[in-house]
Amino acid sequence: MERFVKGDVVVVPFPFSDLTQAKRRPALVISSLKSDDLILCQITSQNVRDDYAITFENQDMNDGKLDKISNVRPNRLFTADHHIVLYT
C-alpha cells in the first residue's frame, strides 16, 4: 500500500457536489488518516472567483510540477479511500 502524505498532489475521480458524477482531476492531500482514508482538496486550473480559492504554483511544490497556475479550493474537500488514487 502506497502511503500518501500531507502536501502530495494526486489524481482522483473527484465527485461533483451532487454526487451524481465524478471528474478526473488533481487533488491536494490535506491529511492521510490512520485508516486507508485521505482528506483531499480540489485543485483546478480554472480561474476561480470565490473567496476561498488559493493560487497554487510550481514554487509551492517540493516535487513535480503543474502544467498551469492553478487554484486550491478548500471549500471543496472530501474523504476517500487511498485506492481511488489514479496516479500521483
Biopython code that builds the backbone (N, CA, C, O; Angstrom):
import numpy as np
from Bio.PDB.StructureBuilder import StructureBuilder

atoms = [
    (1, "MET", "N", (0.842, -1.181, 0.000)),
    (1, "MET", "CA", (0.000, 0.000, 0.000)),
    (1, "MET", "C", (0.887, 1.245, 0.000)),
    (1, "MET", "O", (1.742, 1.409, 0.870)),
    (2, "GLU", "N", (0.680, 2.096, -0.958)),
    (2, "GLU", "CA", (1.420, 3.357, -1.007)),
    (2, "GLU", "C", (0.824, 4.313, 0.015)),
    (2, "GLU", "O", (-0.394, 4.469, 0.096)),
    (3, "ARG", "N", (1.689, 4.951, 0.794)),
    (3, "ARG", "CA", (1.214, 5.921, 1.780)),
    (3, "ARG", "C", (1.405, 7.308, 1.209)),
    (3, "ARG", "O", (2.486, 7.667, 0.742)),
    (4, "PHE", "N", (0.357, 8.062, 1.254)),
    (4, "PHE", "CA", (0.408, 9.442, 0.802)),
    (4, "PHE", "C", (0.574, 10.332, 2.022)),
    (4, "PHE", "O", (0.126, 9.991, 3.116)),
    (5, "VAL", "N", (1.212, 11.460, 1.829)),
    (5, "VAL", "CA", (1.451, 12.377, 2.940)),
    (5, "VAL", "C", (0.872, 13.747, 2.614)),
    (5, "VAL", "O", (0.643, 14.090, 1.454)),
    (6, "LYS", "N", (0.646, 14.503, 3.653)),
    (6, "LYS", "CA", (0.136, 15.862, 3.501)),
    (6, "LYS", "C", (1.015, 16.627, 2.519)),
    (6, "LYS", "O", (2.239, 16.644, 2.649)),
    (7, "GLY", "N", (0.382, 17.255, 1.542)),
    (7, "GLY", "CA", (1.111, 18.020, 0.539)),
    (7, "GLY", "C", (1.279, 17.306, -0.787)),
    (7, "GLY", "O", (1.614, 17.941, -1.787)),
    (8, "ASP", "N", (1.052, 15.986, -0.822)),
    (8, "ASP", "CA", (1.122, 15.267, -2.093)),
    (8, "ASP", "C", (0.013, 15.754, -3.023)),
    (8, "ASP", "O", (-1.076, 16.109, -2.571)),
    (9, "VAL", "N", (0.297, 15.767, -4.312)),
    (9, "VAL", "CA", (-0.729, 16.036, -5.319)),
    (9, "VAL", "C", (-1.008, 14.711, -6.016)),
    (9, "VAL", "O", (-0.097, 14.068, -6.538)),
    (10, "VAL", "N", (-2.275, 14.312, -6.018)),
    (10, "VAL", "CA", (-2.699, 13.049, -6.613)),
    (10, "VAL", "C", (-3.810, 13.329, -7.623)),
    (10, "VAL", "O", (-4.410, 14.404, -7.608)),
    (11, "VAL", "N", (-4.080, 12.371, -8.492)),
    (11, "VAL", "CA", (-5.198, 12.492, -9.429)),
    (11, "VAL", "C", (-6.243, 11.454, -9.032)),
    (11, "VAL", "O", (-5.937, 10.271, -8.881)),
    (12, "VAL", "N", (-7.476, 11.915, -8.865)),
    (12, "VAL", "CA", (-8.574, 11.066, -8.403)),
    (12, "VAL", "C", (-9.852, 11.383, -9.183)),
    (12, "VAL", "O", (-9.963, 12.452, -9.784)),
    (13, "PRO", "N", (-10.821, 10.454, -9.175)),
    (13, "PRO", "CA", (-12.146, 10.799, -9.686)),
    (13, "PRO", "C", (-12.851, 11.649, -8.629)),
    (13, "PRO", "O", (-13.415, 11.117, -7.672)),
    (14, "PHE", "N", (-12.818, 12.952, -8.805)),
    (14, "PHE", "CA", (-13.332, 13.884, -7.790)),
    (14, "PHE", "C", (-14.839, 14.043, -7.997)),
    (14, "PHE", "O", (-15.268, 14.383, -9.099)),
    (15, "PRO", "N", (-15.654, 13.805, -6.961)),
    (15, "PRO", "CA", (-17.113, 13.844, -7.129)),
    (15, "PRO", "C", (-17.658, 15.263, -7.287)),
    (15, "PRO", "O", (-17.145, 16.213, -6.697)),
    (16, "PHE", "N", (-18.710, 15.381, -8.100)),
    (16, "PHE", "CA", (-19.457, 16.632, -8.147)),
    (16, "PHE", "C", (-20.206, 16.778, -6.828)),
    (16, "PHE", "O", (-20.438, 15.785, -6.138)),
    (17, "SER", "N", (-20.583, 17.993, -6.473)),
    (17, "SER", "CA", (-21.215, 18.225, -5.173)),
    (17, "SER", "C", (-22.536, 17.474, -5.014)),
    (17, "SER", "O", (-22.933, 17.170, -3.890)),
    (18, "ASP", "N", (-23.226, 17.168, -6.121)),
    (18, "ASP", "CA", (-24.481, 16.411, -6.007)),
    (18, "ASP", "C", (-24.247, 14.894, -6.033)),
    (18, "ASP", "O", (-25.202, 14.119, -5.972)),
    (19, "LEU", "N", (-22.984, 14.473, -6.123)),
    (19, "LEU", "CA", (-22.548, 13.075, -6.086)),
    (19, "LEU", "C", (-23.084, 12.219, -7.240)),
    (19, "LEU", "O", (-23.013, 10.993, -7.164)),
    (20, "THR", "N", (-23.611, 12.824, -8.294)),
    (20, "THR", "CA", (-24.142, 12.053, -9.419)),
    (20, "THR", "C", (-23.054, 11.614, -10.392)),
    (20, "THR", "O", (-23.227, 10.635, -11.118)),
    (21, "GLN", "N", (-21.942, 12.330, -10.409)),
    (21, "GLN", "CA", (-20.844, 12.033, -11.325)),
    (21, "GLN", "C", (-19.530, 12.405, -10.656)),
    (21, "GLN", "O", (-19.504, 13.004, -9.581)),
    (22, "ALA", "N", (-18.447, 12.036, -11.316)),
    (22, "ALA", "CA", (-17.117, 12.431, -10.859)),
    (22, "ALA", "C", (-16.292, 12.798, -12.083)),
    (22, "ALA", "O", (-16.549, 12.327, -13.191)),
    (23, "LYS", "N", (-15.298, 13.645, -11.861)),
    (23, "LYS", "CA", (-14.406, 14.059, -12.941)),
    (23, "LYS", "C", (-12.973, 13.827, -12.476)),
    (23, "LYS", "O", (-12.618, 14.148, -11.342)),
    (24, "ARG", "N", (-12.154, 13.267, -13.362)),
    (24, "ARG", "CA", (-10.750, 13.048, -13.012)),
    (24, "ARG", "C", (-10.073, 14.400, -12.897)),
    (24, "ARG", "O", (-10.072, 15.194, -13.838)),
    (25, "ARG", "N", (-9.489, 14.654, -11.710)),
    (25, "ARG", "CA", (-8.827, 15.939, -11.508)),
    (25, "ARG", "C", (-7.771, 15.800, -10.407)),
    (25, "ARG", "O", (-7.818, 14.867, -9.606)),
    (26, "PRO", "N", (-6.822, 16.735, -10.378)),
    (26, "PRO", "CA", (-5.820, 16.706, -9.314)),
    (26, "PRO", "C", (-6.432, 17.126, -7.985)),
    (26, "PRO", "O", (-7.393, 17.894, -7.930)),
    (27, "ALA", "N", (-5.851, 16.605, -6.932)),
    (27, "ALA", "CA", (-6.287, 16.953, -5.584)),
    (27, "ALA", "C", (-5.064, 17.016, -4.677)),
    (27, "ALA", "O", (-4.089, 16.289, -4.869)),
    (28, "LEU", "N", (-5.135, 17.890, -3.699)),
    (28, "LEU", "CA", (-4.071, 18.052, -2.715)),
    (28, "LEU", "C", (-4.408, 17.211, -1.495)),
    (28, "LEU", "O", (-5.512, 17.308, -0.959)),
    (29, "VAL", "N", (-3.463, 16.383, -1.050)),
    (29, "VAL", "CA", (-3.679, 15.599, 0.167)),
    (29, "VAL", "C", (-3.549, 16.538, 1.361)),
    (29, "VAL", "O", (-2.489, 17.115, 1.603)),
    (30, "ILE", "N", (-4.640, 16.678, 2.098)),
    (30, "ILE", "CA", (-4.662, 17.504, 3.307)),
    (30, "ILE", "C", (-4.221, 16.680, 4.500)),
    (30, "ILE", "O", (-3.512, 17.170, 5.379)),
    (31, "SER", "N", (-4.651, 15.404, 4.527)),
    (31, "SER", "CA", (-4.284, 14.516, 5.621)),
    (31, "SER", "C", (-4.394, 13.073, 5.155)),
    (31, "SER", "O", (-5.291, 12.724, 4.388)),
    (32, "SER", "N", (-3.478, 12.242, 5.624)),
    (32, "SER", "CA", (-3.553, 10.803, 5.424)),
    (32, "SER", "C", (-3.931, 10.219, 6.775)),
    (32, "SER", "O", (-3.142, 10.269, 7.718)),
    (33, "LEU", "N", (-5.130, 9.666, 6.872)),
    (33, "LEU", "CA", (-5.647, 9.181, 8.145)),
    (33, "LEU", "C", (-5.070, 7.813, 8.482)),
    (33, "LEU", "O", (-4.511, 7.145, 7.612)),
    (34, "LYS", "N", (-5.201, 7.388, 9.743)),
    (34, "LYS", "CA", (-4.649, 6.100, 10.171)),
    (34, "LYS", "C", (-5.278, 4.941, 9.421)),
    (34, "LYS", "O", (-4.637, 3.910, 9.215)),
    (35, "SER", "N", (-6.520, 5.102, 9.015)),
    (35, "SER", "CA", (-7.155, 4.087, 8.171)),
    (35, "SER", "C", (-6.590, 4.250, 6.758)),
    (35, "SER", "O", (-5.525, 4.843, 6.585)),
    (36, "ASP", "N", (-7.275, 3.745, 5.774)),
    (36, "ASP", "CA", (-6.826, 3.898, 4.384)),
    (36, "ASP", "C", (-7.355, 5.172, 3.748)),
    (36, "ASP", "O", (-7.214, 5.363, 2.540)),
    (37, "ASP", "N", (-7.962, 6.049, 4.544)),
    (37, "ASP", "CA", (-8.606, 7.241, 4.006)),
    (37, "ASP", "C", (-7.662, 8.431, 3.887)),
    (37, "ASP", "O", (-6.704, 8.581, 4.645)),
    (38, "LEU", "N", (-7.976, 9.272, 2.901)),
    (38, "LEU", "CA", (-7.278, 10.535, 2.682)),
    (38, "LEU", "C", (-8.302, 11.653, 2.726)),
    (38, "LEU", "O", (-9.438, 11.472, 2.288)),
    (39, "ILE", "N", (-7.916, 12.801, 3.249)),
    (39, "ILE", "CA", (-8.723, 14.004, 3.110)),
    (39, "ILE", "C", (-8.096, 14.788, 1.965)),
    (39, "ILE", "O", (-6.917, 15.138, 2.012)),
    (40, "LEU", "N", (-8.899, 15.060, 0.932)),
    (40, "LEU", "CA", (-8.413, 15.669, -0.300)),
    (40, "LEU", "C", (-9.088, 17.003, -0.561)),
    (40, "LEU", "O", (-10.241, 17.221, -0.190)),
    (41, "CYS", "N", (-8.341, 17.893, -1.210)),
    (41, "CYS", "CA", (-8.832, 19.222, -1.566)),
    (41, "CYS", "C", (-8.704, 19.385, -3.078)),
    (41, "CYS", "O", (-7.663, 19.076, -3.657)),
    (42, "GLN", "N", (-9.755, 19.865, -3.703)),
    (42, "GLN", "CA", (-9.777, 20.043, -5.156)),
    (42, "GLN", "C", (-8.724, 21.057, -5.619)),
    (42, "GLN", "O", (-8.503, 22.084, -4.978)),
    (43, "ILE", "N", (-8.086, 20.741, -6.743)),
    (43, "ILE", "CA", (-7.205, 21.674, -7.447)),
    (43, "ILE", "C", (-7.803, 21.870, -8.834)),
    (43, "ILE", "O", (-8.196, 20.902, -9.485)),
    (44, "THR", "N", (-7.873, 23.113, -9.286)),
    (44, "THR", "CA", (-8.383, 23.392, -10.626)),
    (44, "THR", "C", (-7.502, 24.420, -11.322)),
    (44, "THR", "O", (-6.957, 25.321, -10.684)),
    (45, "SER", "N", (-7.370, 24.276, -12.634)),
    (45, "SER", "CA", (-6.624, 25.274, -13.405)),
    (45, "SER", "C", (-7.550, 26.387, -13.890)),
    (45, "SER", "O", (-7.098, 27.350, -14.509)),
    (46, "GLN", "N", (-8.831, 26.255, -13.611)),
    (46, "GLN", "CA", (-9.798, 27.285, -13.997)),
    (46, "GLN", "C", (-9.600, 28.537, -13.148)),
    (46, "GLN", "O", (-9.183, 28.452, -11.993)),
    (47, "ASN", "N", (-9.898, 29.683, -13.719)),
    (47, "ASN", "CA", (-9.823, 30.945, -12.989)),
    (47, "ASN", "C", (-11.048, 31.035, -12.077)),
    (47, "ASN", "O", (-12.135, 31.414, -12.513)),
    (48, "VAL", "N", (-10.855, 30.685, -10.823)),
    (48, "VAL", "CA", (-11.952, 30.622, -9.859)),
    (48, "VAL", "C", (-12.099, 31.973, -9.184)),
    (48, "VAL", "O", (-11.115, 32.576, -8.754)),
    (49, "ARG", "N", (-13.317, 32.434, -9.096)),
    (49, "ARG", "CA", (-13.583, 33.727, -8.459)),
    (49, "ARG", "C", (-14.456, 33.518, -7.231)),
    (49, "ARG", "O", (-15.631, 33.885, -7.226)),
    (50, "ASP", "N", (-13.885, 32.937, -6.205)),
    (50, "ASP", "CA", (-14.597, 32.867, -4.938)),
    (50, "ASP", "C", (-13.641, 33.260, -3.819)),
    (50, "ASP", "O", (-12.431, 33.350, -4.027)),
    (51, "ASP", "N", (-14.183, 33.488, -2.654)),
    (51, "ASP", "CA", (-13.380, 33.981, -1.534)),
    (51, "ASP", "C", (-12.423, 32.936, -0.980)),
    (51, "ASP", "O", (-11.548, 33.271, -0.182)),
    (52, "TYR", "N", (-12.568, 31.677, -1.383)),
    (52, "TYR", "CA", (-11.783, 30.600, -0.788)),
    (52, "TYR", "C", (-10.599, 30.149, -1.633)),
    (52, "TYR", "O", (-9.652, 29.574, -1.096)),
    (53, "ALA", "N", (-10.627, 30.392, -2.931)),
    (53, "ALA", "CA", (-9.589, 29.888, -3.833)),
    (53, "ALA", "C", (-8.216, 30.455, -3.467)),
    (53, "ALA", "O", (-8.070, 31.644, -3.183)),
    (54, "ILE", "N", (-7.221, 29.576, -3.482)),
    (54, "ILE", "CA", (-5.840, 29.945, -3.157)),
    (54, "ILE", "C", (-4.971, 29.587, -4.359)),
    (54, "ILE", "O", (-4.981, 28.441, -4.807)),
    (55, "THR", "N", (-4.227, 30.545, -4.879)),
    (55, "THR", "CA", (-3.350, 30.294, -6.023)),
    (55, "THR", "C", (-2.297, 29.256, -5.645)),
    (55, "THR", "O", (-1.725, 29.302, -4.556)),
    (56, "PHE", "N", (-2.051, 28.317, -6.562)),
    (56, "PHE", "CA", (-1.124, 27.213, -6.344)),
    (56, "PHE", "C", (-0.220, 27.138, -7.568)),
    (56, "PHE", "O", (-0.690, 26.875, -8.675)),
    (57, "GLU", "N", (1.088, 27.372, -7.369)),
    (57, "GLU", "CA", (2.044, 27.412, -8.473)),
    (57, "GLU", "C", (3.157, 26.397, -8.245)),
    (57, "GLU", "O", (3.250, 25.799, -7.173)),
    (58, "ASN", "N", (3.997, 26.206, -9.252)),
    (58, "ASN", "CA", (5.083, 25.234, -9.141)),
    (58, "ASN", "C", (5.993, 25.502, -7.951)),
    (58, "ASN", "O", (6.462, 24.556, -7.318)),
    (59, "GLN", "N", (6.253, 26.758, -7.632)),
    (59, "GLN", "CA", (7.140, 27.042, -6.498)),
    (59, "GLN", "C", (6.510, 26.649, -5.162)),
    (59, "GLN", "O", (7.199, 26.634, -4.141)),
    (60, "ASP", "N", (5.215, 26.333, -5.151)),
    (60, "ASP", "CA", (4.548, 25.871, -3.936)),
    (60, "ASP", "C", (4.742, 24.373, -3.719)),
    (60, "ASP", "O", (4.321, 23.839, -2.692)),
    (61, "MET", "N", (5.374, 23.689, -4.675)),
    (61, "MET", "CA", (5.538, 22.240, -4.611)),
    (61, "MET", "C", (6.994, 21.870, -4.354)),
    (61, "MET", "O", (7.908, 22.530, -4.847)),
    (62, "ASN", "N", (7.202, 20.800, -3.571)),
    (62, "ASN", "CA", (8.549, 20.279, -3.349)),
    (62, "ASN", "C", (8.997, 19.418, -4.526)),
    (62, "ASN", "O", (10.149, 19.492, -4.951)),
    (63, "ASP", "N", (8.092, 18.609, -5.048)),
    (63, "ASP", "CA", (8.379, 17.706, -6.162)),
    (63, "ASP", "C", (7.315, 17.885, -7.232)),
    (63, "ASP", "O", (6.211, 18.352, -6.951)),
    (64, "GLY", "N", (7.650, 17.515, -8.446)),
    (64, "GLY", "CA", (6.681, 17.565, -9.535)),
    (64, "GLY", "C", (6.449, 18.978, -10.034)),
    (64, "GLY", "O", (7.096, 19.933, -9.603)),
    (65, "LYS", "N", (5.497, 19.082, -10.963)),
    (65, "LYS", "CA", (5.167, 20.404, -11.477)),
    (65, "LYS", "C", (3.747, 20.403, -12.009)),
    (65, "LYS", "O", (3.182, 19.360, -12.337)),
    (66, "LEU", "N", (3.196, 21.584, -12.084)),
    (66, "LEU", "CA", (1.860, 21.791, -12.630)),
    (66, "LEU", "C", (1.983, 22.280, -14.065)),
    (66, "LEU", "O", (2.944, 22.969, -14.408)),
    (67, "ASP", "N", (1.017, 21.929, -14.904)),
    (67, "ASP", "CA", (1.005, 22.423, -16.283)),
    (67, "ASP", "C", (0.653, 23.902, -16.333)),
    (67, "ASP", "O", (1.125, 24.630, -17.207)),
    (68, "LYS", "N", (-0.178, 24.345, -15.393)),
    (68, "LYS", "CA", (-0.651, 25.729, -15.360)),
    (68, "LYS", "C", (-0.713, 26.215, -13.917)),
    (68, "LYS", "O", (-0.762, 25.414, -12.984)),
    (69, "ILE", "N", (-0.710, 27.532, -13.744)),
    (69, "ILE", "CA", (-1.021, 28.089, -12.433)),
    (69, "ILE", "C", (-2.434, 27.628, -12.099)),
    (69, "ILE", "O", (-3.332, 27.703, -12.938)),
    (70, "SER", "N", (-2.625, 27.158, -10.886)),
    (70, "SER", "CA", (-3.899, 26.561, -10.503)),
    (70, "SER", "C", (-4.433, 27.194, -9.235)),
    (70, "SER", "O", (-3.813, 28.088, -8.658)),
    (71, "ASN", "N", (-5.584, 26.722, -8.813)),
    (71, "ASN", "CA", (-6.198, 27.164, -7.568)),
    (71, "ASN", "C", (-6.548, 25.955, -6.719)),
    (71, "ASN", "O", (-7.138, 24.990, -7.204)),
    (72, "VAL", "N", (-6.177, 26.020, -5.448)),
    (72, "VAL", "CA", (-6.613, 25.038, -4.467)),
    (72, "VAL", "C", (-7.931, 25.563, -3.916)),
    (72, "VAL", "O", (-8.058, 26.754, -3.631)),
    (73, "ARG", "N", (-8.923, 24.668, -3.764)),
    (73, "ARG", "CA", (-10.258, 25.096, -3.348)),
    (73, "ARG", "C", (-10.629, 24.445, -2.017)),
    (73, "ARG", "O", (-11.267, 23.393, -2.004)),
    (74, "PRO", "N", (-10.236, 25.061, -0.890)),
    (74, "PRO", "CA", (-10.502, 24.451, 0.417)),
    (74, "PRO", "C", (-11.983, 24.316, 0.755)),
    (74, "PRO", "O", (-12.333, 23.645, 1.726)),
    (75, "ASN", "N", (-12.847, 24.936, -0.019)),
    (75, "ASN", "CA", (-14.281, 24.729, 0.173)),
    (75, "ASN", "C", (-14.775, 23.508, -0.606)),
    (75, "ASN", "O", (-15.974, 23.231, -0.633)),
    (76, "ARG", "N", (-13.854, 22.779, -1.239)),
    (76, "ARG", "CA", (-14.171, 21.555, -1.978)),
    (76, "ARG", "C", (-13.296, 20.419, -1.435)),
    (76, "ARG", "O", (-12.314, 20.027, -2.066)),
    (77, "LEU", "N", (-13.661, 19.899, -0.268)),
    (77, "LEU", "CA", (-12.936, 18.810, 0.385)),
    (77, "LEU", "C", (-13.755, 17.528, 0.305)),
    (77, "LEU", "O", (-14.984, 17.563, 0.246)),
    (78, "PHE", "N", (-13.056, 16.398, 0.305)),
    (78, "PHE", "CA", (-13.760, 15.140, 0.510)),
    (78, "PHE", "C", (-12.802, 14.094, 1.056)),
    (78, "PHE", "O", (-11.584, 14.207, 0.919)),
    (79, "THR", "N", (-13.378, 13.075, 1.679)),
    (79, "THR", "CA", (-12.620, 11.973, 2.248)),
    (79, "THR", "C", (-12.776, 10.776, 1.322)),
    (79, "THR", "O", (-13.882, 10.461, 0.883)),
    (80, "ALA", "N", (-11.664, 10.111, 1.026)),
    (80, "ALA", "CA", (-11.712, 8.987, 0.090)),
    (80, "ALA", "C", (-10.699, 7.919, 0.481)),
    (80, "ALA", "O", (-9.671, 8.218, 1.089)),
    (81, "ASP", "N", (-10.994, 6.691, 0.134)),
    (81, "ASP", "CA", (-10.068, 5.585, 0.307)),
    (81, "ASP", "C", (-8.877, 5.798, -0.632)),
    (81, "ASP", "O", (-9.049, 6.228, -1.772)),
    (82, "HIS", "N", (-7.684, 5.498, -0.149)),
    (82, "HIS", "CA", (-6.483, 5.741, -0.968)),
    (82, "HIS", "C", (-6.474, 4.916, -2.257)),
    (82, "HIS", "O", (-5.740, 5.246, -3.188)),
    (83, "HIS", "N", (-7.273, 3.857, -2.327)),
    (83, "HIS", "CA", (-7.302, 3.013, -3.523)),
    (83, "HIS", "C", (-7.888, 3.721, -4.749)),
    (83, "HIS", "O", (-7.681, 3.266, -5.873)),
    (84, "ILE", "N", (-8.617, 4.827, -4.552)),
    (84, "ILE", "CA", (-9.189, 5.522, -5.716)),
    (84, "ILE", "C", (-8.168, 6.416, -6.419)),
    (84, "ILE", "O", (-8.445, 6.939, -7.498)),
    (85, "VAL", "N", (-6.987, 6.595, -5.815)),
    (85, "VAL", "CA", (-5.952, 7.429, -6.444)),
    (85, "VAL", "C", (-5.541, 6.775, -7.760)),
    (85, "VAL", "O", (-5.108, 5.623, -7.786)),
    (86, "LEU", "N", (-5.682, 7.526, -8.846)),
    (86, "LEU", "CA", (-5.341, 7.013, -10.173)),
    (86, "LEU", "C", (-3.840, 7.078, -10.414)),
    (86, "LEU", "O", (-3.250, 6.137, -10.945)),
    (87, "TYR", "N", (-3.226, 8.186, -10.025)),
    (87, "TYR", "CA", (-1.779, 8.344, -10.106)),
    (87, "TYR", "C", (-1.370, 9.609, -9.373)),
    (87, "TYR", "O", (-2.208, 10.426, -8.992)),
    (88, "THR", "N", (-0.045, 9.757, -9.180)),
    (88, "THR", "CA", (0.486, 10.935, -8.483)),
    (88, "THR", "C", (1.232, 11.806, -9.461)),
    (88, "THR", "O", (1.759, 12.851, -9.079)),
]
sb = StructureBuilder()
sb.init_structure("model")
sb.init_model(0)
sb.init_chain("A")
sb.init_seg("    ")
for serial, (resi, resn, name, xyz) in enumerate(atoms, 1):
    if name == "N":
        sb.init_residue(resn, " ", resi, " ")
    sb.init_atom(name, np.array(xyz, "f"), 0.0, 1.0, " ", f" {name:<3s}", serial, name[0])
structure = sb.get_structure()
